[in-house]
Amino acid sequence: MIFDDPVQTPEGMAALDQALKEHPPESWGALPIDPEVARVEGQARLEALRGIRAAIQRVEAERQAQVEEILHWAGEEIHTLETEAATLEHDLRPYVRVLVDTDPLGRKSASFPAGTAGFKDDPASCVFDDTEGGEDAALEWFRSAKRAEFIGVVESVKRAEVKKHLTVKNGRYTVPVLGEDGSVVATEIVPGLRCVQAKDVFFVRPSKPRAKANG
C-alpha cells in the first residue's frame, strides 16, 4: 500500500493518536480562523446538519407509521387468538370438573396427553374495608397498639428542594444558623450532599428549511 500523506502511514497515525491524547481538542482553545471564514464554514455545516436531521425525521415518521401498522395488525391477531383460547378454556372446564370430582385420590387436576388442567385456590389478599375507615383506621389501630412492624415509613431527600432553597459554598450545600434575634450567625454544611456544576454542553439547532415558492 502506498501512502501519499505521511500522516496516513501506520507510524503517522500512531503519532497523531498520541498527540490527540496529549493535547485533546478541548484544550486547543480558539481556532485561528477569520470570523468571515468561520461564518461561511459554519453555515455550510449547519446546512448539511439541517438536511441530515430532516432525513432523520422522515425516517422516524416512516418507522412510526410502520410500527403503528404492525401494532394494529398484532393487536387484532392477539385479540382473536385470546378470544379463541378463552372459549376453549371455558369449554374444557366442565370436563376437568368431572374428572376432578370423581378422582379416587382427591387430586385437583387431571392429566391429558396434551397437558394438565385443574383447579387451585387463589392466594388470599389483604384489602382495606372502607366501611370501617379503611387504611386510616387500620393505621391508627397499629399506632395505638405500638405495632410498628406493621407500619411502613418511606423517607427520602427532596433534592429538587435542596437545589432550589439551599446555598452552595465550595461545592457544598449549607444551611443558615439563626441567632436569637433572627440574624444568621453561622452556616452548617449538609453532610452527604455535594453540588456538581454542569459543564458547558455544545448544542446545534438548525433552522427549518424555507418552503419553496410555488411556480
C-alpha positions as YAML, in Angstrom:
chain: A
units: angstrom
residues:
- id: 1
  name: MET
  ca: [0.00, 0.00, 0.00]
- id: 2
  name: ILE
  ca: [1.34, 3.44, -0.96]
- id: 3
  name: PHE
  ca: [0.73, 6.41, 1.36]
- id: 4
  name: ASP
  ca: [0.86, 9.87, -0.25]
- id: 5
  name: ASP
  ca: [0.40, 11.61, 3.10]
- id: 6
  name: PRO
  ca: [2.92, 10.71, 5.82]
- id: 7
  name: VAL
  ca: [0.14, 11.10, 8.42]
- id: 8
  name: GLN
  ca: [-1.71, 8.21, 6.77]
- id: 9
  name: THR
  ca: [1.14, 5.77, 7.41]
- id: 10
  name: PRO
  ca: [0.77, 3.48, 10.44]
- id: 11
  name: GLU
  ca: [3.56, 5.38, 12.18]
- id: 12
  name: GLY
  ca: [1.96, 8.70, 11.34]
- id: 13
  name: MET
  ca: [-1.46, 7.59, 12.57]
- id: 14
  name: ALA
  ca: [0.10, 6.32, 15.82]
- id: 15
  name: ALA
  ca: [1.86, 9.65, 16.29]
- id: 16
  name: LEU
  ca: [-1.40, 11.51, 15.59]
- id: 17
  name: ASP
  ca: [-3.30, 9.39, 18.14]
- id: 18
  name: GLN
  ca: [-0.62, 10.07, 20.73]
- id: 19
  name: ALA
  ca: [-0.73, 13.79, 20.01]
- id: 20
  name: LEU
  ca: [-4.51, 13.83, 20.40]
- id: 21
  name: LYS
  ca: [-4.23, 12.04, 23.73]
- id: 22
  name: GLU
  ca: [-1.67, 14.54, 24.99]
- id: 23
  name: HIS
  ca: [-3.50, 17.54, 23.56]
- id: 24
  name: PRO
  ca: [-7.23, 16.76, 23.22]
- id: 25
  name: PRO
  ca: [-9.39, 19.08, 21.09]
- id: 26
  name: GLU
  ca: [-10.92, 20.59, 24.25]
- id: 27
  name: SER
  ca: [-7.52, 22.12, 25.06]
- id: 28
  name: TRP
  ca: [-6.91, 23.68, 21.68]
- id: 29
  name: GLY
  ca: [-8.68, 26.93, 22.50]
- id: 30
  name: ALA
  ca: [-9.95, 29.31, 19.82]
- id: 31
  name: LEU
  ca: [-9.07, 28.32, 16.27]
- id: 32
  name: PRO
  ca: [-7.09, 30.95, 14.31]
- id: 33
  name: ILE
  ca: [-9.85, 31.40, 11.71]
- id: 34
  name: ASP
  ca: [-11.07, 34.66, 10.29]
- id: 35
  name: PRO
  ca: [-14.63, 35.38, 11.55]
- id: 36
  name: GLU
  ca: [-15.97, 35.67, 7.99]
- id: 37
  name: VAL
  ca: [-14.44, 32.30, 7.10]
- id: 38
  name: ALA
  ca: [-15.85, 30.81, 10.29]
- id: 39
  name: ARG
  ca: [-19.33, 32.10, 9.39]
- id: 40
  name: VAL
  ca: [-19.17, 30.64, 5.88]
- id: 41
  name: GLU
  ca: [-17.81, 27.31, 7.10]
- id: 42
  name: GLY
  ca: [-20.32, 27.21, 9.96]
- id: 43
  name: GLN
  ca: [-23.22, 27.93, 7.60]
- id: 44
  name: ALA
  ca: [-22.12, 25.11, 5.30]
- id: 45
  name: ARG
  ca: [-22.02, 22.62, 8.14]
- id: 46
  name: LEU
  ca: [-25.32, 23.78, 9.63]
- id: 47
  name: GLU
  ca: [-26.92, 23.45, 6.20]
- id: 48
  name: ALA
  ca: [-25.66, 19.87, 6.00]
- id: 49
  name: LEU
  ca: [-26.83, 19.15, 9.55]
- id: 50
  name: ARG
  ca: [-30.25, 20.56, 8.75]
- id: 51
  name: GLY
  ca: [-30.58, 18.23, 5.78]
- id: 52
  name: ILE
  ca: [-29.44, 15.22, 7.82]
- id: 53
  name: ARG
  ca: [-31.85, 15.95, 10.66]
- id: 54
  name: ALA
  ca: [-34.70, 16.40, 8.18]
- id: 55
  name: ALA
  ca: [-33.82, 12.99, 6.74]
- id: 56
  name: ILE
  ca: [-33.81, 11.51, 10.25]
- id: 57
  name: GLN
  ca: [-37.29, 12.95, 10.86]
- id: 58
  name: ARG
  ca: [-38.55, 11.41, 7.62]
- id: 59
  name: VAL
  ca: [-37.13, 8.01, 8.56]
- id: 60
  name: GLU
  ca: [-38.61, 8.30, 12.08]
- id: 61
  name: ALA
  ca: [-42.02, 9.19, 10.65]
- id: 62
  name: GLU
  ca: [-41.92, 6.21, 8.29]
- id: 63
  name: ARG
  ca: [-40.75, 3.95, 11.09]
- id: 64
  name: GLN
  ca: [-43.56, 5.16, 13.35]
- id: 65
  name: ALA
  ca: [-46.13, 4.60, 10.61]
- id: 66
  name: GLN
  ca: [-44.91, 1.05, 10.07]
- id: 67
  name: VAL
  ca: [-44.79, 0.38, 13.80]
- id: 68
  name: GLU
  ca: [-48.38, 1.57, 14.21]
- id: 69
  name: GLU
  ca: [-49.48, -0.61, 11.31]
- id: 70
  name: ILE
  ca: [-47.74, -3.65, 12.77]
- id: 71
  name: LEU
  ca: [-49.11, -2.97, 16.25]
- id: 72
  name: HIS
  ca: [-52.63, -2.64, 14.86]
- id: 73
  name: TRP
  ca: [-52.32, -5.93, 13.00]
- id: 74
  name: ALA
  ca: [-50.72, -7.68, 16.00]
- id: 75
  name: GLY
  ca: [-53.41, -6.33, 18.34]
- id: 76
  name: GLU
  ca: [-56.20, -7.73, 16.18]
- id: 77
  name: GLU
  ca: [-54.45, -11.10, 15.80]
- id: 78
  name: ILE
  ca: [-53.76, -11.41, 19.52]
- id: 79
  name: HIS
  ca: [-57.33, -10.42, 20.39]
- id: 80
  name: THR
  ca: [-58.69, -13.10, 18.05]
- id: 81
  name: LEU
  ca: [-56.35, -15.77, 19.44]
- id: 82
  name: GLU
  ca: [-57.06, -14.82, 23.06]
- id: 83
  name: THR
  ca: [-60.80, -14.99, 22.39]
- id: 84
  name: GLU
  ca: [-60.41, -18.47, 20.91]
- id: 85
  name: ALA
  ca: [-58.25, -19.54, 23.88]
- id: 86
  name: ALA
  ca: [-60.80, -18.22, 26.38]
- id: 87
  name: THR
  ca: [-63.59, -20.10, 24.59]
- id: 88
  name: LEU
  ca: [-61.60, -23.35, 24.67]
- id: 89
  name: GLU
  ca: [-60.80, -22.93, 28.36]
- id: 90
  name: HIS
  ca: [-64.48, -22.33, 29.07]
- id: 91
  name: ASP
  ca: [-65.40, -25.49, 27.15]
- id: 92
  name: LEU
  ca: [-62.66, -27.51, 28.87]
- id: 93
  name: ARG
  ca: [-63.62, -26.53, 32.42]
- id: 94
  name: PRO
  ca: [-66.69, -28.83, 32.89]
- id: 95
  name: TYR
  ca: [-64.81, -31.88, 31.60]
- id: 96
  name: VAL
  ca: [-61.97, -31.29, 34.05]
- id: 97
  name: ARG
  ca: [-64.51, -30.74, 36.84]
- id: 98
  name: VAL
  ca: [-66.00, -34.18, 36.20]
- id: 99
  name: LEU
  ca: [-62.57, -35.85, 36.34]
- id: 100
  name: VAL
  ca: [-61.54, -33.98, 39.49]
- id: 101
  name: ASP
  ca: [-64.80, -34.71, 41.32]
- id: 102
  name: THR
  ca: [-64.53, -38.42, 40.53]
- id: 103
  name: ASP
  ca: [-60.80, -38.79, 41.19]
- id: 104
  name: PRO
  ca: [-60.36, -41.54, 43.83]
- id: 105
  name: LEU
  ca: [-57.22, -39.89, 45.18]
- id: 106
  name: GLY
  ca: [-58.87, -36.49, 45.57]
- id: 107
  name: ARG
  ca: [-56.49, -34.79, 43.17]
- id: 108
  name: LYS
  ca: [-57.50, -31.32, 41.96]
- id: 109
  name: SER
  ca: [-56.08, -31.69, 38.47]
- id: 110
  name: ALA
  ca: [-56.41, -34.04, 35.53]
- id: 111
  name: SER
  ca: [-53.61, -35.12, 33.20]
- id: 112
  name: PHE
  ca: [-54.02, -35.43, 29.45]
- id: 113
  name: PRO
  ca: [-51.52, -36.30, 26.73]
- id: 114
  name: ALA
  ca: [-51.64, -32.65, 25.68]
- id: 115
  name: GLY
  ca: [-51.13, -31.26, 29.18]
- id: 116
  name: THR
  ca: [-52.67, -30.79, 32.60]
- id: 117
  name: ALA
  ca: [-55.67, -28.80, 33.75]
- id: 118
  name: GLY
  ca: [-57.21, -28.40, 37.15]
- id: 119
  name: PHE
  ca: [-58.31, -26.08, 39.92]
- id: 120
  name: LYS
  ca: [-56.27, -24.26, 42.52]
- id: 121
  name: ASP
  ca: [-57.02, -21.83, 45.31]
- id: 122
  name: ASP
  ca: [-56.18, -18.20, 44.69]
- id: 123
  name: PRO
  ca: [-53.90, -16.74, 47.39]
- id: 124
  name: ALA
  ca: [-55.72, -14.65, 49.97]
- id: 125
  name: SER
  ca: [-55.38, -10.89, 49.62]
- id: 126
  name: CYS
  ca: [-55.36, -8.16, 52.24]
- id: 127
  name: VAL
  ca: [-57.71, -5.30, 51.35]
- id: 128
  name: PHE
  ca: [-58.90, -2.20, 53.19]
- id: 129
  name: ASP
  ca: [-62.53, -2.16, 54.33]
- id: 130
  name: ASP
  ca: [-63.76, 1.36, 53.63]
- id: 131
  name: THR
  ca: [-66.92, 0.75, 55.64]
- id: 132
  name: GLU
  ca: [-64.75, 0.63, 58.78]
- id: 133
  name: GLY
  ca: [-62.47, 3.53, 57.92]
- id: 134
  name: GLY
  ca: [-60.12, 1.68, 55.58]
- id: 135
  name: GLU
  ca: [-56.37, 2.20, 55.80]
- id: 136
  name: ASP
  ca: [-56.61, 5.20, 58.14]
- id: 137
  name: ALA
  ca: [-58.46, 3.14, 60.75]
- id: 138
  name: ALA
  ca: [-56.01, 0.24, 60.48]
- id: 139
  name: LEU
  ca: [-53.02, 2.60, 60.68]
- id: 140
  name: GLU
  ca: [-54.38, 4.31, 63.77]
- id: 141
  name: TRP
  ca: [-55.01, 0.96, 65.46]
- id: 142
  name: PHE
  ca: [-51.46, -0.25, 64.79]
- id: 143
  name: ARG
  ca: [-50.11, 3.05, 66.16]
- id: 144
  name: SER
  ca: [-52.17, 2.81, 69.37]
- id: 145
  name: ALA
  ca: [-51.15, -0.84, 69.76]
- id: 146
  name: LYS
  ca: [-47.48, 0.14, 69.27]
- id: 147
  name: ARG
  ca: [-47.08, -2.43, 66.50]
- id: 148
  name: ALA
  ca: [-44.56, -0.52, 64.38]
- id: 149
  name: GLU
  ca: [-43.66, -3.64, 62.40]
- id: 150
  name: PHE
  ca: [-46.93, -3.24, 60.52]
- id: 151
  name: ILE
  ca: [-46.39, 0.43, 59.67]
- id: 152
  name: GLY
  ca: [-44.36, 1.40, 56.63]
- id: 153
  name: VAL
  ca: [-42.28, 4.59, 56.55]
- id: 154
  name: VAL
  ca: [-40.71, 5.86, 53.31]
- id: 155
  name: GLU
  ca: [-38.40, 8.89, 53.57]
- id: 156
  name: SER
  ca: [-36.07, 10.46, 51.01]
- id: 157
  name: VAL
  ca: [-34.20, 13.72, 50.45]
- id: 158
  name: LYS
  ca: [-36.05, 16.13, 48.18]
- id: 159
  name: ARG
  ca: [-33.05, 17.07, 46.06]
- id: 160
  name: ALA
  ca: [-35.09, 19.45, 43.89]
- id: 161
  name: GLU
  ca: [-35.99, 21.46, 47.01]
- id: 162
  name: VAL
  ca: [-32.37, 21.37, 48.16]
- id: 163
  name: LYS
  ca: [-31.21, 22.86, 44.83]
- id: 164
  name: LYS
  ca: [-33.95, 25.47, 44.97]
- id: 165
  name: HIS
  ca: [-33.57, 26.74, 48.54]
- id: 166
  name: LEU
  ca: [-30.10, 25.97, 49.90]
- id: 167
  name: THR
  ca: [-26.94, 27.97, 49.28]
- id: 168
  name: VAL
  ca: [-23.88, 26.38, 47.68]
- id: 169
  name: LYS
  ca: [-20.42, 27.23, 49.01]
- id: 170
  name: ASN
  ca: [-17.31, 25.47, 47.72]
- id: 171
  name: GLY
  ca: [-19.43, 22.74, 46.22]
- id: 172
  name: ARG
  ca: [-21.32, 22.01, 49.46]
- id: 173
  name: TYR
  ca: [-24.91, 22.80, 50.40]
- id: 174
  name: THR
  ca: [-25.17, 24.97, 53.50]
- id: 175
  name: VAL
  ca: [-27.99, 25.80, 55.91]
- id: 176
  name: PRO
  ca: [-28.00, 29.11, 57.81]
- id: 177
  name: VAL
  ca: [-27.94, 29.01, 61.62]
- id: 178
  name: LEU
  ca: [-30.06, 31.77, 63.10]
- id: 179
  name: GLY
  ca: [-29.37, 33.57, 66.33]
- id: 180
  name: GLU
  ca: [-31.92, 34.63, 68.92]
- id: 181
  name: ASP
  ca: [-32.56, 37.87, 67.04]
- id: 182
  name: GLY
  ca: [-33.18, 36.01, 63.80]
- id: 183
  name: SER
  ca: [-29.92, 37.01, 62.15]
- id: 184
  name: VAL
  ca: [-27.59, 34.50, 60.53]
- id: 185
  name: VAL
  ca: [-24.75, 33.73, 62.92]
- id: 186
  name: ALA
  ca: [-23.22, 30.74, 61.12]
- id: 187
  name: THR
  ca: [-23.78, 28.16, 58.41]
- id: 188
  name: GLU
  ca: [-23.79, 24.39, 58.61]
- id: 189
  name: ILE
  ca: [-22.74, 22.06, 55.81]
- id: 190
  name: VAL
  ca: [-25.26, 19.36, 54.96]
- id: 191
  name: PRO
  ca: [-23.35, 16.06, 55.07]
- id: 192
  name: GLY
  ca: [-23.72, 13.54, 52.26]
- id: 193
  name: LEU
  ca: [-24.55, 16.13, 49.59]
- id: 194
  name: ARG
  ca: [-22.40, 17.88, 47.02]
- id: 195
  name: CYS
  ca: [-23.19, 20.28, 44.22]
- id: 196
  name: VAL
  ca: [-21.68, 19.19, 40.92]
- id: 197
  name: GLN
  ca: [-21.66, 22.04, 38.43]
- id: 198
  name: ALA
  ca: [-22.70, 21.06, 34.91]
- id: 199
  name: LYS
  ca: [-20.20, 21.67, 32.13]
- id: 200
  name: ASP
  ca: [-20.99, 23.67, 29.02]
- id: 201
  name: VAL
  ca: [-22.84, 21.48, 26.57]
- id: 202
  name: PHE
  ca: [-22.42, 22.23, 22.88]
- id: 203
  name: PHE
  ca: [-25.74, 22.34, 21.05]
- id: 204
  name: VAL
  ca: [-26.80, 22.75, 17.43]
- id: 205
  name: ARG
  ca: [-30.25, 23.99, 16.48]
- id: 206
  name: PRO
  ca: [-30.55, 24.18, 12.69]
- id: 207
  name: SER
  ca: [-33.32, 26.43, 11.40]
- id: 208
  name: LYS
  ca: [-36.18, 24.93, 9.45]
- id: 209
  name: PRO
  ca: [-35.72, 24.88, 5.66]
- id: 210
  name: ARG
  ca: [-37.59, 27.63, 3.88]
- id: 211
  name: ALA
  ca: [-40.65, 26.50, 1.95]
- id: 212
  name: LYS
  ca: [-40.13, 26.61, -1.77]
- id: 213
  name: ALA
  ca: [-42.20, 29.23, -3.55]
- id: 214
  name: ASN
  ca: [-44.86, 27.83, -5.90]
- id: 215
  name: GLY
  ca: [-44.16, 28.43, -9.56]
...
